[in-house]
Structure formats: structure tokens, C-alpha cells
């Protein structure tokens, strides 16, 4: 499929504007206290990089890898593919997610990280697909709520493709 055939959902400009707003919301919530961003691989890496560039404070960063997708569908099974290198006990932790849909992966992640006794645990998700939610999860900061579309670009992928798009596009139903 040609990249030019994707219907844009959020432009580069819309993404950058909303990330600036999220940055201010996040800073206000921590009240000047230090925190660590935990990016969820691989989808959040572009969002996390852009978010970090908008934060005027020093922020620690680490990554977790989780997988629950095959193609365009969730398998329903979450597996850890890469663990943190940082001990987060006693730290304020901001989980940086690309998209939350069923809530299964995020619920698993929050239980796992909560067991490591952070000082606080908050979540920022670039996209929130509430229509797909099967597990209740709290998201502290949401970039954009979206309808039940499969989306790619800006770090989000389809079988590892499309991640490098500078915008978020809807994957056409005819190509699913």
C-alpha cells in the first residue's frame, strides 16, 4: 500500500500543538518534583521524544517493551519484551503510551509497575480509543480521543510498517 493513500486523522501540526499542551498539564501535575518517563516500546518512542523536547525540566527516561498485537488485532495476551533498567521505587513515574484501546496492556503494566512501589504512577496516552475498552484503566493525560479506527504513523505501526509517518493516519478498511 502506498503511504499517500492513508487518510490523515491528525496532522504533524495538530500533534505538536497538543503535545505542547500536554507538557504544561504534566508539569503542573508534578509541581516541580522530578519524575521519570517510562516509554512503552515501540509505539511511544516518537511521542516520548517530542514530549521530552517540550519539557523545560530534566526528566529521566527508561523503556519497557510489551506486546499484545498481531497485525491489526490484539491477541489478548500481554508479554514483556523489554524490562526497565531503572529501579523506580520511590520515584514519580509517568508512563508514556502511544494508544490505549482495550486497556488490557495498560492494566497489566500498571499492576506490574505498581508492585515496584513508585512514589506515584501516572499515564499519558497520545490516543485513547474508548470504544474498544474491555478493562477499566485510568489515563491521567490524553492527547486525543479517537473512534474505533486502526491508525498508523508517528510511531504506531502495522506489522512494523508506517511508524515513520510524521502524522497519524487511518488505515483504510478496504486494506485490512
VEXMIKOL-592906 format. One record per residue: x, y, z of N, C-alpha, C, O in turn. Coordinates in nm, 2 decimals, padded with zeros to 4 digits. Each point is the difference from the previous one (the first is absolute). Layout:
BEGIN
     n_x     n_y     n_z    ca_x    ca_y    ca_z     c_x     c_y     c_z     o_x     o_y     o_z
       X       Y       Z       X       Y       Z       X       Y       Z       X       Y       Z
...
//
This chain:
BEGIN
     n_x     n_y     n_z    ca_x    ca_y    ca_z     c_x     c_y     c_z     o_x     o_y     o_z
   00.08  -00.12   00.00  -00.08   00.12   00.00   00.09   00.12   00.00   00.10   00.01   00.07
  -00.14   00.09  -00.15   00.07   00.13  -00.01  -00.03   00.08   00.13  -00.11   00.00   00.04
   00.21   00.06   00.01  -00.02   00.08   00.12  -00.09   00.12  -00.03  -00.06   00.05   00.09
   00.06   00.00  -00.21  -00.08   00.11  -00.04  -00.15  -00.03   00.01  -00.08   00.10  -00.01
   00.04  -00.22   00.02  -00.14  -00.04   00.00  -00.07   00.00   00.14  -00.12  -00.02   00.01
   00.20   00.05   00.09  -00.06   00.00   00.13  -00.07   00.13   00.03   00.05   00.11  -00.03
  -00.17  -00.13   00.09  -00.08   00.12   00.03   00.06   00.06   00.13   00.00  -00.07   00.11
   00.04   00.20  -00.11   00.06   00.05   00.12  -00.11   00.02   00.11  -00.11   00.04  -00.03
   00.15  -00.07   00.15  -00.09   00.02   00.12   00.05   00.12   00.08  -00.08   00.09   00.04
   00.21  -00.08  -00.02   00.06   00.11   00.07   00.13   00.04  -00.08   00.09  -00.08  -00.02
  -00.08   00.21  -00.01   00.12   00.05  -00.07   00.11   00.02   00.09  -00.01  -00.01   00.12
   00.13   00.03  -00.17   00.12   00.03   00.07  -00.02   00.12   00.09   00.04   00.00   00.12
  -00.10   00.10  -00.17  -00.03   00.12   00.07  -00.09  -00.02   00.12   00.02   00.05   00.11
  -00.13  -00.13  -00.14  -00.09  -00.03   00.11   00.07  -00.08   00.11  -00.03   00.03   00.12
   00.11  -00.12  -00.15   00.07  -00.08   00.10   00.09   00.09   00.08   00.00  -00.01   00.12
   00.08   00.09  -00.19   00.10   00.09   00.08  -00.08   00.10   00.09   00.05   00.02   00.11
  -00.16   00.03  -00.16  -00.07   00.09   00.09  -00.06  -00.07   00.12   00.01   00.06   00.11
  -00.06  -00.17  -00.13  -00.06  -00.08   00.12   00.11  -00.04   00.09  -00.02   00.00   00.13
   00.14  -00.04  -00.18   00.11  -00.04   00.09   00.04   00.12   00.08   00.04  -00.02   00.12
  -00.03   00.14  -00.17   00.03   00.12   00.08  -00.10   00.01   00.11   00.04   00.03   00.12
  -00.17  -00.05  -00.14  -00.10   00.01   00.10   00.02  -00.10   00.11  -00.01   00.02   00.12
   00.03  -00.15  -00.17   00.02  -00.11   00.10   00.12   00.03   00.09   00.00  -00.03   00.12
   00.11   00.08  -00.18   00.12   00.04   00.08  -00.04   00.09   00.11   00.05  -00.02   00.11
  -00.13   00.12  -00.13  -00.04   00.09   00.10  -00.08  -00.06   00.11   00.01   00.02   00.12
  -00.10  -00.11  -00.16  -00.09  -00.07   00.09   00.09  -00.10   00.09  -00.02   00.00   00.12
   00.11  -00.06  -00.18   00.09  -00.10   00.07   00.09   00.08   00.10   00.00  -00.04   00.12
   00.06   00.15  -00.16   00.08   00.08   00.09  -00.08   00.05   00.12   00.05  -00.01   00.11
  -00.17   00.06  -00.14  -00.08   00.05   00.11  -00.04  -00.11   00.10   00.00   00.02   00.12
  -00.02  -00.14  -00.17  -00.04  -00.11   00.09   00.12  -00.05   00.09  -00.03  -00.05   00.11
   00.15   00.07  -00.15   00.11  -00.04   00.08   00.05   00.11   00.09   00.09  -00.02   00.09
  -00.13   00.14  -00.11   00.03   00.11   00.09   00.15   00.02   00.02   00.05   00.03   00.11
   00.03  -00.05  -00.21   00.14   00.02   00.01   00.08  -00.12   00.05   00.13   00.01   00.00
  -00.19  -00.12   00.04   00.07  -00.11   00.05   00.05  -00.08  -00.12  -00.06  -00.01  -00.11
   00.18  -00.06   00.13   00.06  -00.07  -00.11  -00.09  -00.13  -00.03  -00.06  -00.05   00.09
   00.07   00.00  -00.22  -00.07  -00.12  -00.03   00.07  -00.07  -00.11   00.09   00.06  -00.07
  -00.13  -00.18   00.04   00.06  -00.08  -00.10  -00.11  -00.04  -00.10  -00.11  -00.04   00.04
   00.14   00.06  -00.17  -00.09  -00.05  -00.11   00.04  -00.14  -00.03   00.12  -00.03  -00.03
  -00.22  -00.06   00.02   00.02  -00.13  -00.04  -00.07  -00.02  -00.13  -00.13  -00.01   00.00
   00.20   00.01  -00.11  -00.06  -00.02  -00.13  -00.02  -00.15  -00.03   00.08  -00.08   00.03
  -00.20   00.06  -00.09  -00.04  -00.14  -00.03   00.04  -00.02  -00.15  -00.06   00.06  -00.09
   00.15  -00.16   00.08   00.05  -00.03  -00.14  -00.10  -00.08  -00.08  -00.07  -00.08   00.06
   00.07   00.10  -00.18   00.08   00.09  -00.08  -00.08   00.12  -00.03   00.06   00.11  -00.04
  -00.18  -00.12   00.05  -00.09   00.11  -00.06   00.01   00.14   00.06  -00.03   00.09  -00.07
   00.08  -00.08   00.20   00.00   00.13   00.06   00.13   00.08  -00.03   00.01   00.12   00.05
   00.09  -00.18  -00.11   00.13   00.07  -00.01   00.00   00.13  -00.06   00.07   00.09   00.04
  -00.15  -00.06  -00.15   00.00   00.13  -00.06  -00.08   00.10   00.09   00.04   00.11   00.02
  -00.15  -00.15   00.03  -00.08   00.08   00.09   00.08   00.04   00.13   00.00   00.11   00.03
   00.07  -00.21   00.02   00.09   00.03   00.12   00.11   00.10  -00.03   00.02   00.09   00.07
   00.04  -00.11  -00.19   00.11   00.09  -00.04  -00.05   00.14  -00.01   00.06   00.10   00.05
  -00.18  -00.08  -00.12  -00.05   00.13  -00.02  -00.05   00.06   00.14   00.01   00.12   00.02
  -00.07  -00.20   00.06  -00.04   00.04   00.13   00.12   00.05   00.09  -00.01   00.11   00.06
   00.12  -00.18  -00.06   00.11   00.04   00.07   00.06   00.13  -00.04   00.04   00.08   00.08
  -00.05  -00.05  -00.21   00.05   00.12  -00.05  -00.08   00.12   00.04   00.05   00.12  -00.01
  -00.17  -00.14   00.06  -00.09   00.11   00.04   00.01   00.02   00.15  -00.05   00.10   00.05
   00.11  -00.19   00.02   00.01   00.01   00.15   00.13   00.08   00.04   00.11  -00.04  -00.04
  -00.13   00.16   00.10   00.12   00.08   00.04   00.07  -00.04   00.13   00.07   00.08   00.06
  -00.09  -00.21  -00.03   00.07  -00.06   00.12   00.07  -00.12  -00.04  -00.03  -00.07  -00.10
   00.13   00.03   00.18   00.07  -00.12  -00.02  -00.09  -00.12   00.04  -00.05   00.00   00.11
   00.03  -00.09  -00.20  -00.08  -00.12   00.02   00.08  -00.13  -00.03   00.07   00.00  -00.10
  -00.08  -00.09   00.19   00.06  -00.13  -00.03  -00.09  -00.08  -00.09  -00.12   00.02  -00.01
   00.19  -00.11  -00.07  -00.08  -00.08  -00.10   00.05  -00.14   00.01   00.11  -00.03   00.02
  -00.21  -00.06  -00.03   00.03  -00.15  -00.02  -00.11  -00.05  -00.08  -00.10   00.06  -00.04
   00.12  -00.19   00.00  -00.10  -00.06  -00.10  -00.04  -00.14   00.05   00.08  -00.07   00.06
  -00.20   00.04  -00.09  -00.06  -00.14   00.02  -00.05  -00.04  -00.13  -00.06   00.08  -00.08
   00.08  -00.21   00.05  -00.06  -00.06  -00.12  -00.11  -00.09   00.04   00.02  -00.10   00.07
  -00.14   00.12  -00.13  -00.11  -00.09   00.02  -00.06  -00.03  -00.14   00.00   00.08  -00.09
  -00.06  -00.20   00.08  -00.06  -00.04  -00.13  -00.13  -00.07   00.02  -00.01  -00.09   00.09
  -00.09   00.13  -00.16  -00.13  -00.07   00.00  -00.07   00.00  -00.13  -00.11  -00.04  -00.02
   00.18   00.09  -00.09  -00.06   00.01  -00.13   00.06  -00.09  -00.10   00.12  -00.03   00.00
  -00.20  -00.02  -00.10   00.05  -00.07  -00.11  -00.08   00.06  -00.12  -00.12  -00.02  -00.01
   00.19   00.09  -00.08  -00.08   00.07  -00.11  -00.08   00.11   00.06   00.05   00.08   00.08
  -00.18  -00.08  -00.11  -00.09   00.11   00.04  -00.08  -00.04   00.13  -00.09   00.07   00.04
   00.11  -00.19   00.01  -00.08  -00.05   00.11   00.08  -00.03   00.12   00.12  -00.05  -00.01
  -00.18   00.08   00.13   00.07  -00.04   00.13  -00.02  -00.15   00.02  -00.10  -00.06  -00.03
   00.21   00.00   00.08   00.00  -00.15   00.02  -00.07  -00.02   00.14  -00.04  -00.12   00.02
   00.03   00.22   00.06  -00.06  -00.02   00.13   00.10  -00.05   00.11  -00.03  -00.01   00.11
   00.15  -00.02  -00.16   00.11  -00.04   00.09   00.11   00.10   00.00   00.05   00.04  -00.11
  -00.02   00.01   00.23   00.11   00.10   00.01   00.13  -00.07   00.04   00.00  -00.08   00.09
   00.10   00.11  -00.16   00.13  -00.05   00.04   00.11   00.11   00.01   00.00   00.09  -00.08
   00.08  -00.10   00.18   00.11   00.09   00.02   00.12  -00.03  -00.10   00.05  -00.12   00.00
  -00.01   00.21  -00.08   00.11  -00.02  -00.10   00.12   00.08   00.04   00.11  -00.04  -00.05
  -00.12   00.14   00.14   00.12   00.07   00.05  -00.03   00.07   00.13  -00.10   00.07   00.01
   00.18  -00.10   00.09  -00.03   00.06   00.13   00.08   00.12   00.03   00.10   00.03  -00.07
  -00.14   00.05   00.17   00.06   00.12   00.04   00.15  -00.03   00.05   00.02  -00.11   00.06
   00.07   00.20  -00.08   00.13   00.00   00.06   00.01   00.07   00.13   00.09  -00.01   00.08
  -00.19   00.10  -00.06  -00.01   00.09   00.12  -00.08  -00.06   00.11  -00.11  -00.05  -00.02
   00.15   00.06   00.14  -00.08  -00.03   00.12  -00.09   00.12   00.03   00.05   00.11   00.03
  -00.18  -00.13  -00.05  -00.10   00.11   00.01  -00.05   00.02   00.14  -00.09   00.08   00.02
   00.13  -00.16   00.08  -00.06   00.01   00.13   00.03   00.14   00.06   00.11   00.05  -00.01
  -00.22   00.01   00.06   00.01   00.13   00.06   00.00   00.12  -00.10   00.02   00.11   00.04
  -00.03  -00.14  -00.17   00.01   00.10  -00.11  -00.14   00.03  -00.05  -00.09  -00.08   00.00
   00.07   00.20  -00.05  -00.12   00.04  -00.07   00.02  -00.06  -00.14   00.10   00.03  -00.07
  -00.20  -00.11   00.02   00.01  -00.07  -00.13  -00.11   00.05  -00.09  -00.12  -00.01   00.04
   00.16   00.05  -00.16  -00.10   00.04  -00.10   00.02  -00.11  -00.12   00.10   00.00  -00.07
  -00.20  -00.08   00.06  -00.01  -00.10  -00.11  -00.04   00.07  -00.13  -00.10   00.07   00.00
   00.18  -00.08  -00.10  -00.03   00.06  -00.13  -00.04  -00.10  -00.10   00.08  -00.09  -00.04
  -00.21   00.09   00.00  -00.06  -00.10  -00.09  -00.04   00.07  -00.13  -00.04   00.12   00.00
   00.05  -00.19  -00.11  -00.05   00.05  -00.13  -00.15   00.00  -00.01  -00.06   00.09  -00.03
   00.00  -00.21   00.07  -00.14  -00.02  -00.02  -00.05  -00.09   00.11   00.06  -00.10   00.03
  -00.18   00.13   00.03  -00.07  -00.10   00.09  -00.13  -00.03  -00.07  -00.08   00.08  -00.03
   00.06  -00.21   00.01  -00.13  -00.05  -00.05  -00.07  -00.09   00.10  -00.08   00.05   00.07
   00.11  -00.18  -00.07  -00.07  -00.09   00.09   00.03   00.03   00.14  -00.09  -00.02   00.09
   00.20   00.08  -00.06   00.04   00.02   00.14   00.08  -00.12   00.06   00.05   00.02   00.11
  -00.05  -00.13  -00.18   00.06  -00.12   00.05   00.15   00.02   00.03   00.05  -00.03   00.11
   00.02   00.08  -00.21   00.15   00.02   00.01   00.03   00.10   00.11   00.08  -00.02   00.08
  -00.16   00.13  -00.08   00.03   00.11   00.10  -00.03  -00.05   00.14   00.07   00.03   00.10
  -00.18  -00.11  -00.08  -00.04  -00.05   00.13   00.12  -00.10   00.05   00.03   00.01   00.12
   00.02  -00.09  -00.20   00.11  -00.09   00.03   00.12   00.08   00.04   00.06  -00.02   00.10
  -00.03   00.12  -00.18   00.12   00.09   00.02  -00.01   00.07   00.14   00.09   00.01   00.07
  -00.21   00.05  -00.04  -00.02   00.07   00.12   00.02  -00.09   00.12   00.05   00.04   00.11
  -00.11  -00.16  -00.11   00.02  -00.10   00.11   00.15  -00.03   00.02   00.05   00.00   00.11
   00.02  -00.03  -00.23   00.14  -00.03   00.01   00.08   00.11   00.06   00.09  -00.02   00.09
  -00.11   00.14  -00.14   00.08   00.12   00.05  -00.04   00.03   00.14   00.09   00.04   00.08
  -00.22  -00.05  -00.05  -00.04   00.03   00.14   00.06  -00.08   00.10   00.03   00.04   00.11
   00.00  -00.17  -00.14   00.06  -00.09   00.09   00.15   00.04   00.02   00.06  -00.05   00.10
  -00.01   00.14  -00.18   00.14   00.04   00.02   00.01   00.13   00.09   00.10   00.05   00.02
  -00.22  -00.02   00.04  -00.01   00.11   00.10   00.05   00.14  -00.04   00.08   00.05   00.07
  -00.13   00.00  -00.18   00.04   00.14  -00.04  -00.07   00.09   00.10  -00.10  -00.03   00.06
   00.15   00.15  -00.05  -00.07   00.11   00.08  -00.13   00.03  -00.06  -00.10   00.02   00.08
   00.09  -00.01  -00.21  -00.13   00.02  -00.07   00.01  -00.06  -00.14   00.11  -00.02  -00.05
  -00.22  -00.01   00.00  -00.01  -00.07  -00.13  -00.11   00.07  -00.08  -00.12  -00.01   00.03
   00.16   00.08  -00.14  -00.10   00.07  -00.09   00.03  -00.05  -00.14   00.10  -00.05  -00.04
  -00.21   00.08  -00.04   00.01  -00.05  -00.14  -00.04   00.12  -00.10  -00.09   00.07   00.03
   00.17  -00.06  -00.13  -00.03   00.09  -00.11  -00.01  -00.09  -00.13   00.09  -00.07  -00.03
  -00.20   00.09  -00.03  -00.03  -00.08  -00.13  -00.02   00.10  -00.11  -00.09   00.09   00.01
   00.16  -00.11  -00.12  -00.03   00.09  -00.11  -00.14  -00.02  -00.06  -00.07   00.10  -00.03
   00.03  -00.22   00.02  -00.13  -00.04  -00.05  -00.08  -00.08   00.10   00.06  -00.09   00.06
  -00.19   00.11  -00.05  -00.08  -00.08   00.09  -00.12  -00.05  -00.08  -00.09   00.08  -00.05
   00.08  -00.21   00.03  -00.11  -00.06  -00.08  -00.10  -00.07   00.09   00.00  -00.12   00.02
  -00.08   00.21   00.04  -00.09  -00.05   00.11  -00.10  -00.11  -00.05  -00.04  -00.08   00.08
   00.00   00.09  -00.20  -00.10  -00.10  -00.06   00.05  -00.14   00.01  -00.08  -00.09   00.00
   00.21   00.07   00.01   00.06  -00.14   00.01   00.02  -00.04   00.14   00.05  -00.11   00.02
  -00.07   00.19   00.08   00.03  -00.03   00.13  -00.07  -00.12   00.06  -00.12  -00.01  -00.01
   00.20  -00.09   00.06  -00.06  -00.11   00.06   00.04  -00.01   00.15  -00.06  -00.07   00.08
   00.16   00.15  -00.04   00.06   00.01   00.13   00.00   00.14   00.04   00.05   00.08  -00.07
  -00.10  -00.05   00.19   00.00   00.14   00.05   00.14   00.04   00.04   00.07  -00.07   00.08
  -00.02   00.18  -00.14   00.13   00.05   00.03  -00.01   00.15   00.01  -00.08   00.07  -00.07
   00.16  -00.01   00.16   00.01   00.15   00.02   00.11   00.05  -00.09   00.11  -00.04   00.01
  -00.14   00.14  -00.09   00.10   00.07  -00.08   00.00   00.14   00.05  -00.11   00.07  -00.01
   00.22  -00.02   00.06   00.01   00.13   00.06   00.00   00.12  -00.11  -00.06   00.10   00.03
   00.12  -00.13  -00.14   00.02   00.10  -00.10  -00.03  -00.07  -00.14   00.07  -00.10  -00.03
  -00.16   00.16  -00.05  -00.04  -00.06  -00.13   00.03   00.11  -00.10  -00.05   00.11   00.00
   00.12  -00.15  -00.11   00.03   00.08  -00.11  -00.13   00.02  -00.08  -00.05   00.12  -00.01
   00.00  -00.23  -00.04  -00.12   00.01  -00.08  -00.09  -00.13   00.02   00.06  -00.11  -00.01
  -00.19   00.13   00.03  -00.08  -00.12   00.00  -00.03  -00.03  -00.15  -00.01   00.09  -00.08
   00.00  -00.22   00.05  -00.03  -00.03  -00.14  -00.11  -00.11  -00.01  -00.02  -00.07   00.10
  -00.04   00.07  -00.21  -00.10  -00.11  -00.03   00.07  -00.13  -00.02   00.12  -00.01   00.00
  -00.19  -00.09  -00.03   00.05  -00.14  -00.01   00.06  -00.02  -00.15  -00.06  -00.06  -00.08
   00.17   00.13   00.06   00.07  -00.01  -00.13   00.14  -00.06   00.03   00.05   00.02   00.11
   00.00  -00.10  -00.21   00.14  -00.04   00.01   00.09   00.11  -00.05  -00.02   00.05  -00.11
   00.11   00.00   00.19   00.08   00.11  -00.04   00.15  -00.03   00.00   00.05  -00.09   00.07
   00.02   00.16  -00.16   00.15  -00.02  -00.01   00.07   00.13  -00.02  -00.07   00.10  -00.02
   00.20  -00.10   00.04   00.08   00.12  -00.02   00.03   00.06   00.14  -00.06  -00.04   00.10
   00.16   00.12  -00.10   00.05   00.07   00.12   00.04  -00.10   00.11  -00.03   00.02   00.11
   00.09  -00.13  -00.16   00.04  -00.11   00.10  -00.09  -00.12   00.00   00.04  -00.11   00.03
  -00.17   00.13  -00.07  -00.09  -00.11   00.00   00.02  -00.08  -00.13   00.02   00.06  -00.11
  -00.04  -00.19   00.12   00.04  -00.08  -00.12  -00.11  -00.11  -00.04  -00.10  -00.02   00.08
   00.12  -00.03  -00.19  -00.07  -00.12  -00.05   00.11  -00.10  -00.04   00.07   00.02  -00.10
  -00.05  -00.12   00.18   00.11  -00.10  -00.02   00.13   00.07  -00.03   00.07  -00.03  -00.10
  -00.04   00.13   00.18   00.13   00.07   00.00   00.01   00.11  -00.11   00.10   00.07  -00.01
  -00.20  -00.06  -00.07   00.00   00.10  -00.11  -00.07   00.13   00.04  -00.08   00.00   00.10
   00.10   00.11  -00.17  -00.07   00.13   00.02   00.04   00.08   00.12  -00.04   00.11   00.01
   00.13  -00.16   00.07   00.04   00.07   00.13   00.05   00.14  -00.03  -00.02   00.09   00.08
   00.10  -00.07  -00.19   00.07   00.12  -00.03  -00.09   00.11  -00.06   00.05   00.11  -00.03
  -00.18  -00.13   00.01  -00.08   00.11  -00.05   00.00   00.11   00.10  -00.01  -00.02   00.12
   00.01   00.15  -00.17   00.01   00.11   00.10  -00.14   00.04   00.05  -00.02   00.09   00.07
  -00.08  -00.16  -00.11  -00.14   00.02   00.04  -00.06  -00.13   00.03   00.06  -00.11  -00.01
  -00.19   00.11   00.07  -00.07  -00.12   00.03  -00.11  -00.02  -00.11  -00.08   00.09  -00.02
   00.08  -00.20  -00.04  -00.10  -00.03  -00.11  -00.08  -00.12   00.03   00.04  -00.09   00.07
  -00.16   00.09  -00.12  -00.09  -00.11   00.02   00.03  -00.10  -00.11   00.02   00.03  -00.12
   00.00  -00.16   00.16   00.02  -00.11  -00.09  -00.13  -00.03  -00.07  -00.10  -00.03   00.07
   00.09   00.03  -00.20  -00.13  -00.01  -00.07  -00.06  -00.14   00.02   00.07  -00.10   00.00
  -00.20   00.09   00.03  -00.07  -00.12   00.02   00.02  -00.10  -00.11   00.00  -00.12   00.02
   00.01   00.17  -00.14   00.01  -00.09  -00.12   00.13  -00.07   00.00   00.02  -00.10  -00.07
   00.08   00.15   00.14   00.13  -00.06   00.01   00.02  -00.09   00.12   00.11  -00.07   00.01
  -00.21   00.06   00.08   00.02  -00.08   00.12  -00.01  -00.15  -00.04   00.01  -00.08   00.10
//
